């Protein structure tokens, strides 16, 4: 998260300035994932008001707080929508000017967090790695929408989160049906890596190891064949 435009690195993509398109935050993250771009998104780039609101790019207004953005599409009433919006962490209005995303191998700045996508088994390994040294549990909270706001939660609480990506992430960020995401605050990345290494050495691995030390049960006709061989002295 950047506090001024002056912090934006050189050779960073600016959606509205360069592409003449406004975007969703999840869309910009998808550009980094799928195209390998470093992307900075600020107020002028925001097309998705749902995501822009909690990031503090615009002032907080009653229309959002009342649940209007959820009502009719995701919730049966504005009251139900409000109960969802009330759970979303937010940055103070004007605290940050831009969100900057970049593929990890190209990142030339110290990030606030690292966001990883994978299948459920891979996310499980990240959870195990994150907990190895400290114990406890990694929390998840998902409404099937507004998944980008998990970034805010991770930064403010300085703790890992795993997530079922929301509808926007799948439509505009090109996240696939089989993918989940895992977010780790940058100050805790070494704890995560250490935990992954040590749980791997302990035998907790990905790809998941298979257990073969058992005797299977087969259909009765298969078993009858074995009995005949046994009766004939073959066994």
Secondary structure, DSSP 8 states (H G I E B T S, - for coil): -BSSGGG--TT-EEIIIIIS--B-HHHHHHHHHHH---EEEEGGGB--HHHHHHTTSS---HHHHTTTTTBTTTBSSHHHHHHHHTTS----TTS-SEEEE--GGG--S--SEEEEEE-HHHHHHHHHHHHTTT-S--B----SS-GGGHHHHHHHHT--EEE---HHHHHTS---TT-EEEEEEGGGHHHHHHHHHHHHHTT--SS------S-----HHHHHHHHHHHHTT--
